């Protein structure tokens, strides 16, 4: 079973991130992801970047991922 920490590691290993938080129950996860790669991208494009970082895990291991994607500037405004 996947853990939130393993999902966090998968994201961090495949995407340059300033900050990542993941919570979940082993199949359903929620993530906050802050990356410079999200600059000048719309929300759909940002989520596609994360899906690419997770690769096959999105199809095989992760059944649901709700995410909030932010640039470092947006994160600083929080």
PABA-230562 format. One record per atom (N, C-alpha, C): atom name; residue number from 0; x, y, z; residue in three letters. Coordinates in nm, 4 decimals, decimal comma, always signed. Each point is the difference from the previous one (the first is absolute). Example, Ala and Ser with C-alpha at 12.3 -4.5 7.8 and 13.67 -1.06 7.14 Angstrom:
REM residues 2
+----+-----+----------+----------+----------+-----+
! at !   i !     east !    north !       up !  aa !
+----+-----+----------+----------+----------+-----+
!  N !   0 !  +1,3190 !  -0,5690 !  +0,7800 ! ALA !
! CA !   0 !  -0,0890 !  +0,1190 !  +0,0000 ! ALA !
!  C !   0 !  +0,0900 !  +0,1200 !  +0,0000 ! ALA !
!  N !   1 !  -0,0350 !  +0,1050 !  -0,0720 ! SER !
! CA !   1 !  +0,0820 !  +0,1190 !  +0,0060 ! SER !
!  C !   1 !  -0,0770 !  +0,1090 !  +0,0730 ! SER !
+----+-----+----------+----------+----------+-----+
***
This chain:
REM residues 78
+----+-----+----------+----------+----------+-----+
! at !   i !     east !    north !       up !  aa !
+----+-----+----------+----------+----------+-----+
!  N !   0 !  +0,0837 !  -0,1179 !  +0,0000 ! UNK !
! CA !   0 !  -0,0837 !  +0,1179 !  +0,0000 ! UNK !
!  C !   0 !  +0,0888 !  +0,1251 !  +0,0000 ! UNK !
!  N !   1 !  -0,0391 !  +0,0958 !  -0,0795 ! UNK !
! CA !   1 !  +0,0720 !  +0,1262 !  -0,0048 ! UNK !
!  C !   1 !  -0,0261 !  +0,0818 !  +0,1262 ! UNK !
!  N !   2 !  +0,0995 !  +0,0747 !  +0,0395 ! UNK !
! CA !   2 !  -0,0155 !  +0,0918 !  +0,1123 ! UNK !
!  C !   2 !  +0,0096 !  +0,1432 !  -0,0532 ! UNK !
!  N !   3 !  -0,0505 !  +0,0952 !  +0,0748 ! UNK !
! CA !   3 !  +0,0171 !  +0,1396 !  -0,0417 ! UNK !
!  C !   3 !  +0,1481 !  +0,0363 !  -0,0192 ! UNK !
!  N !   4 !  +0,0869 !  -0,0534 !  +0,0858 ! UNK !
! CA !   4 !  +0,1430 !  +0,0287 !  -0,0133 ! UNK !
!  C !   4 !  +0,0569 !  -0,0545 !  -0,1309 ! UNK !
!  N !   5 !  -0,0452 !  -0,1174 !  -0,0432 ! UNK !
! CA !   5 !  +0,0521 !  -0,0545 !  -0,1256 ! UNK !
!  C !   5 !  -0,0498 !  +0,0817 !  -0,1194 ! UNK !
!  N !   6 !  -0,1241 !  +0,0460 !  +0,0037 ! UNK !
! CA !   6 !  -0,0509 !  +0,0847 !  -0,1079 ! UNK !
!  C !   6 !  +0,0782 !  +0,1314 !  -0,0027 ! UNK !
!  N !   7 !  +0,0257 !  +0,0554 !  +0,1163 ! UNK !
! CA !   7 !  +0,0796 !  +0,1232 !  +0,0102 ! UNK !
!  C !   7 !  +0,1383 !  -0,0208 !  -0,0618 ! UNK !
!  N !   8 !  +0,0625 !  -0,1118 !  +0,0316 ! UNK !
! CA !   8 !  +0,1324 !  -0,0309 !  -0,0541 ! UNK !
!  C !   8 !  -0,0049 !  -0,0142 !  -0,1516 ! UNK !
!  N !   9 !  -0,1004 !  -0,0692 !  -0,0541 ! UNK !
! CA !   9 !  -0,0133 !  -0,0145 !  -0,1452 ! UNK !
!  C !   9 !  -0,0090 !  +0,1368 !  -0,0668 ! UNK !
!  N !  10 !  -0,0774 !  +0,0889 !  +0,0579 ! UNK !
! CA !  10 !  -0,0147 !  +0,1340 !  -0,0571 ! UNK !
!  C !  10 !  +0,1326 !  +0,0749 !  +0,0062 ! UNK !
!  N !  11 !  +0,0625 !  +0,0001 !  +0,1167 ! UNK !
! CA !  11 !  +0,1261 !  +0,0727 !  +0,0176 ! UNK !
!  C !  11 !  +0,1132 !  -0,0551 !  -0,0862 ! UNK !
!  N !  12 !  -0,0001 !  -0,1300 !  -0,0243 ! UNK !
! CA !  12 !  +0,1051 !  -0,0617 !  -0,0811 ! UNK !
!  C !  12 !  -0,0126 !  +0,0333 !  -0,1489 ! UNK !
!  N !  13 !  -0,1205 !  +0,0365 !  -0,0435 ! UNK !
! CA !  13 !  -0,0230 !  +0,0198 !  -0,1429 ! UNK !
!  C !  13 !  -0,0467 !  +0,1397 !  -0,0388 ! UNK !
!  N !  14 !  -0,0022 !  +0,0903 !  +0,0974 ! UNK !
! CA !  14 !  -0,0452 !  +0,1363 !  -0,0251 ! UNK !
!  C !  14 !  +0,0762 !  +0,0925 !  +0,0938 ! UNK !
!  N !  15 !  +0,0539 !  +0,1068 !  -0,0546 ! UNK !
! CA !  15 !  +0,0705 !  +0,0969 !  +0,0825 ! UNK !
!  C !  15 !  -0,1022 !  +0,0757 !  +0,0837 ! UNK !
!  N !  16 !  +0,0009 !  -0,0232 !  +0,1310 ! UNK !
! CA !  16 !  -0,1012 !  +0,0567 !  +0,0891 ! UNK !
!  C !  16 !  +0,0626 !  +0,0843 !  +0,1094 ! UNK !
!  N !  17 !  -0,0694 !  +0,1048 !  +0,0365 ! UNK !
! CA !  17 !  +0,0386 !  +0,0825 !  +0,1129 ! UNK !
!  C !  17 !  -0,0620 !  -0,0558 !  +0,1287 ! UNK !
!  N !  18 !  -0,1179 !  -0,0616 !  -0,0158 ! UNK !
! CA !  18 !  -0,0738 !  -0,0485 !  +0,1167 ! UNK !
!  C !  18 !  -0,0998 !  -0,1057 !  -0,0461 ! UNK !
!  N !  19 !  -0,0125 !  -0,1083 !  +0,0764 ! UNK !
! CA !  19 !  -0,0993 !  -0,1039 !  -0,0294 ! UNK !
!  C !  19 !  -0,0571 !  -0,0500 !  +0,1317 ! UNK !
!  N !  20 !  -0,1316 !  -0,0073 !  +0,0077 ! UNK !
! CA !  20 !  -0,0701 !  -0,0620 !  +0,1134 ! UNK !
!  C !  20 !  -0,0974 !  -0,1009 !  -0,0586 ! UNK !
!  N !  21 !  -0,0046 !  -0,1192 !  +0,0569 ! UNK !
! CA !  21 !  -0,0938 !  -0,1026 !  -0,0462 ! UNK !
!  C !  21 !  -0,0637 !  -0,0661 !  +0,1213 ! UNK !
!  N !  22 !  -0,1321 !  -0,0135 !  -0,0039 ! UNK !
! CA !  22 !  -0,0723 !  -0,0782 !  +0,0990 ! UNK !
!  C !  22 !  -0,0850 !  -0,1008 !  -0,0757 ! UNK !
!  N !  23 !  -0,0379 !  -0,1080 !  +0,0661 ! UNK !
! CA !  23 !  -0,0841 !  -0,0978 !  -0,0671 ! UNK !
!  C !  23 !  -0,0120 !  -0,1295 !  +0,0763 ! UNK !
!  N !  24 !  -0,0817 !  -0,0903 !  -0,0565 ! UNK !
! CA !  24 !  -0,0321 !  -0,1258 !  +0,0669 ! UNK !
!  C !  24 !  +0,0573 !  -0,1237 !  -0,0702 ! UNK !
!  N !  25 !  +0,0887 !  +0,0199 !  -0,0954 ! UNK !
! CA !  25 !  +0,0580 !  -0,1139 !  -0,0712 ! UNK !
!  C !  25 !  -0,0503 !  -0,0129 !  -0,1420 ! UNK !
!  N !  26 !  -0,1181 !  +0,0540 !  -0,0286 ! UNK !
! CA !  26 !  -0,0541 !  -0,0020 !  -0,1358 ! UNK !
!  C !  26 !  -0,0423 !  +0,1387 !  -0,0456 ! UNK !
!  N !  27 !  -0,0484 !  +0,0794 !  +0,0929 ! UNK !
! CA !  27 !  -0,0473 !  +0,1348 !  -0,0295 ! UNK !
!  C !  27 !  +0,0911 !  +0,0996 !  +0,0701 ! UNK !
!  N !  28 !  +0,0515 !  +0,0952 !  -0,0769 ! UNK !
! CA !  28 !  +0,0981 !  +0,0931 !  +0,0533 ! UNK !
!  C !  28 !  -0,0379 !  +0,1442 !  -0,0321 ! UNK !
!  N !  29 !  +0,0482 !  +0,0893 !  +0,0859 ! UNK !
! CA !  29 !  -0,0112 !  +0,1436 !  -0,0230 ! UNK !
!  C !  29 !  +0,1400 !  +0,0571 !  +0,0099 ! UNK !
!  N !  30 !  +0,0348 !  +0,0893 !  -0,0938 ! UNK !
! CA !  30 !  +0,1352 !  +0,0545 !  -0,0020 ! UNK !
!  C !  30 !  -0,0019 !  +0,1506 !  -0,0229 ! UNK !
!  N !  31 !  +0,0958 !  +0,0662 !  +0,0621 ! UNK !
! CA !  31 !  +0,0331 !  +0,1388 !  -0,0300 ! UNK !
!  C !  31 !  +0,1401 !  -0,0045 !  -0,0590 ! UNK !
!  N !  32 !  +0,0147 !  +0,0544 !  -0,1202 ! UNK !
! CA !  32 !  +0,1275 !  -0,0077 !  -0,0699 ! UNK !
!  C !  32 !  +0,0371 !  +0,1404 !  -0,0475 ! UNK !
!  N !  33 !  +0,1199 !  +0,0431 !  +0,0370 ! UNK !
! CA !  33 !  +0,0500 !  +0,1320 !  -0,0375 ! UNK !
!  C !  33 !  +0,1224 !  -0,0197 !  -0,0890 ! UNK !
!  N !  34 !  -0,0049 !  +0,0540 !  -0,1216 ! UNK !
! CA !  34 !  +0,1097 !  -0,0192 !  -0,0942 ! UNK !
!  C !  34 !  +0,0122 !  +0,1187 !  -0,0947 ! UNK !
!  N !  35 !  +0,1230 !  +0,0328 !  -0,0342 ! UNK !
! CA !  35 !  +0,0232 !  +0,1046 !  -0,1004 ! UNK !
!  C !  35 !  -0,0472 !  -0,0464 !  -0,1377 ! UNK !
!  N !  36 !  -0,0103 !  -0,1304 !  -0,0192 ! UNK !
! CA !  36 !  -0,0443 !  -0,0531 !  -0,1295 ! UNK !
!  C !  36 !  -0,1460 !  +0,0340 !  -0,0294 ! UNK !
!  N !  37 !  -0,0729 !  +0,0466 !  +0,0990 ! UNK !
! CA !  37 !  -0,1409 !  +0,0353 !  -0,0195 ! UNK !
!  C !  37 !  -0,0181 !  +0,1423 !  -0,0526 ! UNK !
!  N !  38 !  +0,1066 !  +0,0778 !  -0,0016 ! UNK !
! CA !  38 !  -0,0098 !  +0,1379 !  -0,0482 ! UNK !
!  C !  38 !  -0,0487 !  +0,0022 !  -0,1446 ! UNK !
!  N !  39 !  -0,0879 !  +0,0937 !  -0,0283 ! UNK !
! CA !  39 !  -0,0544 !  +0,0213 !  -0,1352 ! UNK !
!  C !  39 !  -0,0765 !  -0,1207 !  -0,0540 ! UNK !
!  N !  40 !  -0,0473 !  -0,0869 !  +0,0886 ! UNK !
! CA !  40 !  -0,0811 !  -0,1152 !  -0,0396 ! UNK !
!  C !  40 !  -0,1377 !  +0,0138 !  +0,0631 ! UNK !
!  N !  41 !  -0,1018 !  -0,0452 !  -0,0711 ! UNK !
! CA !  41 !  -0,1332 !  -0,0004 !  +0,0612 ! UNK !
!  C !  41 !  -0,0112 !  -0,1225 !  +0,0919 ! UNK !
!  N !  42 !  -0,1091 !  -0,0081 !  +0,0736 ! UNK !
! CA !  42 !  -0,0180 !  -0,1062 !  +0,0994 ! UNK !
!  C !  42 !  +0,0074 !  -0,1396 !  -0,0638 ! UNK !
!  N !  43 !  -0,0613 !  -0,0175 !  -0,1153 ! UNK !
! CA !  43 !  +0,0033 !  -0,1307 !  -0,0678 ! UNK !
!  C !  43 !  +0,1436 !  -0,0366 !  -0,0358 ! UNK !
!  N !  44 !  +0,0744 !  +0,0932 !  -0,0545 ! UNK !
! CA !  44 !  +0,1397 !  -0,0261 !  -0,0358 ! UNK !
!  C !  44 !  +0,0837 !  -0,0327 !  +0,1234 ! UNK !
!  N !  45 !  -0,0262 !  +0,0693 !  +0,1104 ! UNK !
! CA !  45 !  +0,0723 !  -0,0283 !  +0,1240 ! UNK !
!  C !  45 !  -0,0276 !  -0,1422 !  +0,0479 ! UNK !
!  N !  46 !  -0,1252 !  -0,0407 !  -0,0047 ! UNK !
! CA !  46 !  -0,0355 !  -0,1353 !  +0,0433 ! UNK !
!  C !  46 !  +0,0612 !  -0,1038 !  -0,0927 ! UNK !
!  N !  47 !  +0,0067 !  +0,0291 !  -0,1290 ! UNK !
! CA !  47 !  +0,0625 !  -0,0929 !  -0,0943 ! UNK !
!  C !  47 !  +0,1482 !  -0,0184 !  +0,0313 ! UNK !
!  N !  48 !  +0,0657 !  +0,1055 !  +0,0443 ! UNK !
! CA !  48 !  +0,1410 !  -0,0097 !  +0,0401 ! UNK !
!  C !  48 !  +0,0143 !  -0,0973 !  +0,1170 ! UNK !
!  N !  49 !  -0,0899 !  +0,0098 !  +0,0966 ! UNK !
! CA !  49 !  +0,0049 !  -0,0906 !  +0,1153 ! UNK !
!  C !  49 !  -0,0306 !  -0,1433 !  -0,0436 ! UNK !
!  N !  50 !  -0,1006 !  -0,0181 !  -0,0860 ! UNK !
! CA !  50 !  -0,0327 !  -0,1346 !  -0,0488 ! UNK !
!  C !  50 !  +0,1195 !  -0,0620 !  -0,0725 ! UNK !
!  N !  51 !  +0,0705 !  +0,0798 !  -0,0790 ! UNK !
! CA !  51 !  +0,1195 !  -0,0515 !  -0,0686 ! UNK !
!  C !  51 !  +0,1060 !  -0,0396 !  +0,1020 ! UNK !
!  N !  52 !  +0,0153 !  +0,0789 !  +0,1055 ! UNK !
! CA !  52 !  +0,0988 !  -0,0321 !  +0,1042 ! UNK !
!  C !  52 !  -0,0334 !  -0,1331 !  +0,0673 ! UNK !
!  N !  53 !  -0,1281 !  -0,0274 !  +0,0171 ! UNK !
! CA !  53 !  -0,0426 !  -0,1247 !  +0,0648 ! UNK !
!  C !  53 !  -0,0031 !  -0,1177 !  -0,0966 ! UNK !
!  N !  54 !  -0,0082 !  +0,0277 !  -0,1291 ! UNK !
! CA !  54 !  +0,0058 !  -0,1045 !  -0,1024 ! UNK !
!  C !  54 !  -0,1053 !  -0,1082 !  +0,0185 ! UNK !
!  N !  55 !  +0,0430 !  -0,1242 !  -0,0127 ! UNK !
! CA !  55 !  -0,0899 !  -0,1155 !  +0,0060 ! UNK !
!  C !  55 !  -0,0662 !  -0,0170 !  +0,1361 ! UNK !
!  N !  56 !  +0,0589 !  +0,0574 !  +0,1031 ! UNK !
! CA !  56 !  -0,0600 !  -0,0112 !  +0,1332 ! UNK !
!  C !  56 !  -0,1418 !  +0,0566 !  +0,0026 ! UNK !
!  N !  57 !  -0,0251 !  +0,1038 !  -0,0828 ! UNK !
! CA !  57 !  -0,1342 !  +0,0590 !  -0,0044 ! UNK !
!  C !  57 !  -0,1017 !  -0,1011 !  -0,0531 ! UNK !
!  N !  58 !  +0,0420 !  -0,0864 !  -0,0885 ! UNK !
! CA !  58 !  -0,0928 !  -0,0974 !  -0,0572 ! UNK !
!  C !  58 !  -0,0090 !  -0,1280 !  +0,0825 ! UNK !
!  N !  59 !  +0,1099 !  -0,0351 !  +0,0633 ! UNK !
! CA !  59 !  +0,0069 !  -0,1307 !  +0,0636 ! UNK !
!  C !  59 !  -0,0164 !  +0,0017 !  +0,1526 ! UNK !
!  N !  60 !  +0,0517 !  +0,1024 !  +0,0662 ! UNK !
! CA !  60 !  +0,0026 !  -0,0026 !  +0,1462 ! UNK !
!  C !  60 !  -0,0848 !  +0,1074 !  +0,0662 ! UNK !
!  N !  61 !  -0,0048 !  +0,1168 !  -0,0608 ! UNK !
! CA !  61 !  -0,0729 !  +0,1121 !  +0,0597 ! UNK !
!  C !  61 !  -0,1384 !  +0,0064 !  -0,0633 ! UNK !
!  N !  62 !  -0,1014 !  -0,0202 !  +0,0801 ! UNK !
! CA !  62 !  -0,1363 !  -0,0018 !  -0,0534 ! UNK !
!  C !  62 !  -0,0605 !  +0,1386 !  -0,0090 ! UNK !
!  N !  63 !  +0,0422 !  +0,0901 !  +0,0871 ! UNK !
! CA !  63 !  -0,0506 !  +0,1371 !  -0,0042 ! UNK !
!  C !  63 !  +0,1042 !  +0,0935 !  +0,0589 ! UNK !
!  N !  64 !  +0,0220 !  +0,1114 !  -0,0685 ! UNK !
! CA !  64 !  +0,0923 !  +0,1011 !  +0,0479 ! UNK !
!  C !  64 !  -0,0627 !  +0,1369 !  -0,0208 ! UNK !
!  N !  65 !  -0,0304 !  +0,0635 !  +0,1106 ! UNK !
! CA !  65 !  -0,0487 !  +0,1376 !  -0,0029 ! UNK !
!  C !  65 !  +0,1210 !  +0,0873 !  +0,0280 ! UNK !
!  N !  66 !  +0,0233 !  +0,0984 !  -0,0846 ! UNK !
! CA !  66 !  +0,1200 !  +0,0800 !  +0,0217 ! UNK !
!  C !  66 !  -0,0259 !  +0,1488 !  -0,0140 ! UNK !
!  N !  67 !  +0,0795 !  +0,0726 !  +0,0740 ! UNK !
! CA !  67 !  +0,0024 !  +0,1454 !  -0,0089 ! UNK !
!  C !  67 !  +0,1405 !  +0,0347 !  -0,0463 ! UNK !
!  N !  68 !  +0,0119 !  +0,0579 !  -0,1185 ! UNK !
! CA !  68 !  +0,1300 !  +0,0336 !  -0,0568 ! UNK !
!  C !  68 !  +0,0188 !  +0,1513 !  +0,0045 ! UNK !
!  N !  69 !  +0,1185 !  +0,0390 !  +0,0441 ! UNK !
! CA !  69 !  +0,0305 !  +0,1419 !  +0,0171 ! UNK !
!  C !  69 !  +0,1424 !  +0,0308 !  -0,0454 ! UNK !
!  N !  70 !  +0,0197 !  +0,1225 !  -0,0486 ! UNK !
! CA !  70 !  +0,1361 !  +0,0479 !  -0,0230 ! UNK !
!  C !  70 !  +0,0558 !  +0,0459 !  +0,1339 ! UNK !
!  N !  71 !  +0,1315 !  +0,0180 !  +0,0101 ! UNK !
! CA !  71 !  +0,0565 !  +0,0499 !  +0,1254 ! UNK !
!  C !  71 !  -0,0582 !  +0,1365 !  +0,0401 ! UNK !
!  N !  72 !  -0,0298 !  +0,0833 !  -0,0984 ! UNK !
! CA !  72 !  -0,0584 !  +0,1306 !  +0,0284 ! UNK !
!  C !  72 !  -0,1401 !  -0,0124 !  +0,0596 ! UNK !
!  N !  73 !  -0,0792 !  -0,0895 !  -0,0565 ! UNK !
! CA !  73 !  -0,1344 !  -0,0237 !  +0,0537 ! UNK !
!  C !  73 !  +0,0081 !  -0,0571 !  +0,1419 ! UNK !
!  N !  74 !  +0,0936 !  -0,0897 !  +0,0223 ! UNK !
! CA !  74 !  +0,0186 !  -0,0613 !  +0,1319 ! UNK !
!  C !  74 !  +0,0388 !  +0,1063 !  +0,1029 ! UNK !
!  N !  75 !  +0,0853 !  +0,0947 !  -0,0392 ! UNK !
! CA !  75 !  +0,0457 !  +0,1045 !  +0,0916 ! UNK !
!  C !  75 !  -0,1156 !  +0,0920 !  +0,0400 ! UNK !
!  N !  76 !  -0,1016 !  +0,0113 !  -0,0839 ! UNK !
! CA !  76 !  -0,1145 !  +0,0858 !  +0,0289 ! UNK !
!  C !  76 !  -0,0969 !  -0,0642 !  +0,0978 ! UNK !
!  N !  77 !  +0,0163 !  -0,1275 !  +0,0292 ! UNK !
! CA !  77 !  -0,0919 !  -0,0716 !  +0,0893 ! UNK !
!  C !  77 !  +0,0054 !  +0,0527 !  +0,1402 ! UNK !
+----+-----+----------+----------+----------+-----+
***
